[in-house]
Amino acid sequence: MKKNNTYLADEINLADIAKSIWREKILILSISIICGLVGYLYVSFKPQEFRTEIKIKDPHIHFFQTYMQVVNNNKNDCSAQFISDFKLYFLSLDNLQSFLDESEQFDNFKEYLKLRNISAKKYFVNKIGEVKVGNLIISNQFFLVFPKELNGDIFLNNYVEFIKNKTIFETKTNLKKLIENKILFYEDNLQKAKLINLEKPNKWSTNEYVEQNTSEDLFYKGTQILAQEIIFLKKLLIKLENEQFNFNIILDKPLNFKINESNKLTYFQLGLMFGLILSFVIIFFKSLLKNN
């Protein structure tokens, strides 16, 4: 008998709740729509942000092929170092700041930063980086998040060229140091070879380039081979000074798209759900107050 009474009470309660919801349908609908509109308007009036992405390509190894024997025998080393340096420089906030300071463009963005009293370094924290899908980094693809005051596609395109030129300059500087050190190394050993009068080497061919690291091995080359090496390296140094490493690094040009646009519907739906829950809570408390 007790079970039947409980069952009937539950049926009555459910019926009462359904009637209350139907009675308050205007309230529920109104609150839900209002909350949905608040969510939609929040995104609409939120400062607009856009995103652009750019894909770059690695320099071909033939750009560095002439200099491989100075570095080592691995033809990929210079190219790999260039790629590594490029990514490091690209993601540097200091380089972003330097690029913007040196650029004669982007006055609107500079004014935007000035009004907010923030530096480019501060603004671009977490707004520039490598494109990821989940936890997987997409090779050689970078993104930029920016406000409407900045032409992000132009900014990113020019910034890539700026970083390419900086990386080329650093690469040439490092190669120059390596070549100059080799020249000094060979000149020093040429003097030593002359002192011990190794004029007729029989261990090494004068037409063969052999990389050796010890003075003893270099002595066997004799003065003629050492002199040839020095001449070759000096010519290589002149070639490097005039080297442009001119190549197009941009594979896919950047395109802008609005970040907030896709969020408007989502925020409207979330607002509706919040409004629905809120209206039920209001109805519940109204019922409690009425019963009391």
C-alpha positions in Angstrom: 0.0 0.0 0.0 2.9 2.3 0.9 4.5 1.6 -2.5 1.4 2.5 -4.4 1.1 5.7 -2.5 4.7 6.6 -3.4 4.1 5.8 -7.0 1.0 8.0 -7.1 2.8 10.8 -5.4 5.6 10.6 -8.0 3.0 10.7 -10.8 1.3 13.7 -9.2 4.7 15.5 -8.8 5.6 14.9 -12.4 2.3 16.1 -13.5 2.6 19.2 -11.4 6.1 19.9 -12.7 4.9 19.6 -16.3 1.9 21.9 -15.6 4.3 24.4 -14.0 6.6 24.4 -17.0 3.7 24.8 -19.4 2.3 27.7 -17.2 5.7 29.4 -17.2 6.5 28.7 -20.9 6.6 32.4 -21.7 9.1 33.0 -18.8 11.3 30.1 -19.9 11.3 31.2 -23.5 12.0 34.8 -22.6 14.9 34.1 -20.3 16.4 31.5 -22.7 16.2 33.9 -25.7 17.6 36.8 -23.6 20.5 34.7 -22.4 21.1 33.5 -26.0 21.2 37.0 -27.3 23.5 38.1 -24.5 26.0 35.4 -25.6 25.7 36.3 -29.2 26.2 40.1 -28.5 29.1 39.3 -26.2 31.0 37.7 -29.1 29.8 40.4 -31.5 31.1 43.3 -29.4 34.2 41.5 -28.2 37.3 43.0 -29.8 37.6 41.3 -33.2 40.5 39.0 -33.7 41.6 37.3 -36.9 44.0 34.5 -37.7 46.3 33.9 -40.6 48.6 31.0 -41.4 51.6 30.8 -43.7 53.5 27.8 -45.0 57.2 28.0 -45.9 59.6 25.8 -47.7 63.1 24.7 -46.7 66.1 26.0 -48.8 67.5 23.4 -51.2 70.8 21.9 -50.1 72.5 23.1 -53.3 72.5 26.6 -51.8 75.1 25.4 -49.3 76.8 22.7 -51.3 79.9 24.8 -52.1 80.6 25.3 -48.4 80.0 21.8 -47.2 83.7 20.8 -47.3 84.5 23.7 -45.0 82.0 22.6 -42.4 82.1 18.8 -42.7 81.1 16.1 -45.2 77.4 16.0 -44.3 75.6 18.0 -47.1 72.5 18.4 -45.0 74.2 20.1 -42.1 74.1 23.7 -43.3 70.6 23.4 -44.6 69.4 21.8 -41.4 71.1 24.5 -39.3 69.5 27.2 -41.5 66.0 25.7 -40.9 66.6 25.4 -37.2 67.9 29.0 -36.9 65.0 30.3 -39.0 62.4 28.8 -36.7 64.2 30.0 -33.6 64.4 33.6 -35.0 60.8 33.5 -36.2 59.4 32.7 -32.8 61.5 35.3 -31.1 59.4 38.1 -29.5 62.5 40.4 -29.7 62.7 39.9 -33.5 58.9 40.7 -33.8 59.5 43.9 -31.9 62.6 44.8 -34.0 60.6 44.1 -37.2 57.8 46.3 -36.2 60.1 49.1 -35.0 62.0 49.0 -38.3 58.9 48.8 -40.6 57.4 51.9 -42.1 54.1 50.2 -42.4 51.4 49.1 -39.9 50.8 52.6 -38.4 47.3 51.6 -37.3 48.6 48.6 -35.4 51.3 50.8 -33.8 48.6 53.2 -32.7 46.6 50.3 -31.4 49.5 49.2 -29.2 50.2 52.8 -28.1 46.6 53.3 -27.0 46.7 50.2 -24.9 50.2 51.0 -23.6 51.6 47.6 -24.5 54.6 46.5 -26.6 54.5 44.3 -29.6 56.4 41.7 -27.5 53.6 41.7 -24.9 50.8 41.6 -27.5 52.3 38.6 -29.5 52.7 36.3 -26.5 50.9 33.1 -27.5 49.6 34.8 -30.6 52.3 33.6 -33.0 53.7 30.1 -33.3 53.7 26.8 -35.1 50.4 25.3 -36.4 49.3 22.2 -34.4 46.7 19.6 -35.0 46.1 18.2 -31.5 49.6 17.7 -30.2 51.1 17.2 -33.6 53.1 20.2 -35.0 52.6 20.8 -38.7 56.0 21.1 -40.4 56.9 24.6 -41.6 53.5 26.1 -41.0 53.0 29.1 -38.7 50.0 31.1 -37.4 49.4 34.7 -36.3 46.5 36.0 -34.3 45.9 39.7 -34.8 43.3 42.6 -34.3 41.5 44.3 -37.2 44.0 47.2 -36.9 46.7 44.9 -38.4 46.9 43.6 -41.9 47.9 40.1 -40.7 48.6 38.6 -44.1 50.9 41.4 -45.2 52.6 41.5 -41.7 53.3 37.8 -41.7 54.5 37.8 -45.3 56.9 40.6 -44.6 58.0 39.2 -41.3 59.0 35.9 -43.0 61.2 37.8 -45.4 62.7 39.8 -42.6 63.5 36.5 -40.7 64.9 34.9 -43.9 67.3 37.8 -44.4 68.4 37.7 -40.8 69.0 33.9 -41.0 70.9 34.3 -44.2 73.1 37.0 -42.6 73.8 34.9 -39.5 74.5 31.8 -41.7 77.0 33.8 -43.8 78.6 35.2 -40.7 79.1 31.8 -39.2 80.5 30.4 -42.5 82.8 33.3 -42.8 84.2 32.6 -39.4 84.7 28.9 -40.2 86.5 29.7 -43.5 88.7 32.4 -41.8 89.7 29.9 -39.1 90.5 27.3 -41.7 92.7 29.8 -43.5 94.6 30.7 -40.3 94.9 27.0 -39.5 96.4 26.2 -42.9 98.7 29.2 -43.0 100.1 28.3 -39.6 100.7 24.7 -40.8 102.2 26.0 -44.0 104.8 27.8 -42.1 105.5 24.7 -40.0 105.7 22.6 -43.2 108.2 25.0 -44.7 110.4 24.8 -41.6 110.7 21.0 -42.0 111.1 21.4 -45.8 108.3 19.1 -46.9 108.4 20.2 -50.6 107.6 16.8 -52.1 104.7 15.2 -50.4 104.1 11.6 -51.5 101.2 10.7 -49.3 98.5 12.9 -50.7 97.5 13.9 -54.2 97.6 17.6 -55.0 94.3 17.4 -56.8 92.4 15.7 -53.9 90.7 17.5 -51.1 91.2 15.7 -47.9 90.0 17.0 -44.6 92.5 16.5 -41.8 92.5 17.8 -38.3 96.1 17.4 -37.0 99.3 19.2 -37.7 101.0 16.0 -38.4 98.6 15.0 -41.2 98.9 18.5 -42.7 102.7 18.3 -42.8 102.4 15.3 -45.1 100.5 17.4 -47.6 103.5 19.7 -48.1 103.7 23.3 -48.9 102.1 23.0 -52.4 98.9 21.4 -51.2 98.6 23.7 -48.2 99.1 26.7 -50.5 96.4 25.4 -52.8 94.0 25.0 -49.9 94.6 28.5 -48.8 94.0 29.9 -52.3 90.8 27.9 -52.6 89.5 29.1 -49.2 90.3 32.7 -49.9 88.3 32.4 -53.2 85.5 30.8 -51.3 85.5 33.7 -48.8 85.1 36.2 -51.7 82.3 34.0 -53.2 80.6 34.0 -49.8 80.8 37.8 -49.5 78.9 38.1 -52.8 76.5 35.2 -52.1 72.8 36.2 -52.0 71.2 32.8 -51.2 68.2 34.3 -53.0 65.3 31.9 -52.9 61.5 32.2 -52.4 60.9 30.8 -48.9 57.1 31.3 -48.9 55.2 28.2 -50.2 51.6 29.2 -49.4 50.8 32.9 -48.9 48.8 33.7 -45.8 45.0 34.2 -45.8 43.0 35.9 -43.1 39.9 34.6 -41.4 37.8 35.9 -38.5 38.1 33.9 -35.3 34.9 35.2 -33.6 32.6 34.5 -36.5 32.4 30.8 -35.9 31.9 31.4 -32.2 28.7 33.5 -32.5 26.3 30.5 -33.0 28.1 28.5 -30.3 27.8 31.4 -27.7 24.1 31.8 -28.7 23.4 28.1 -28.1 25.3 28.2 -24.8 23.2 31.2 -23.8 20.0 29.4 -24.6 21.1 26.4 -22.5 22.1 28.7 -19.6 18.8 30.6 -19.9 16.8 27.3 -19.9 18.6 26.1 -16.7 18.2 29.5 -15.1 14.4 29.6 -15.9 13.9 26.1 -14.3 15.8 27.3 -11.2 13.5 30.4 -11.0 10.4 28.3 -11.4 11.6 25.9 -8.7 12.1 28.7 -6.2 8.8 30.3 -7.1 7.1 27.0 -6.3 8.9 26.7 -3.0 7.9 30.3 -2.0 4.3 29.6 -3.1 4.0 26.4 -1.1 5.5 28.1 2.0 
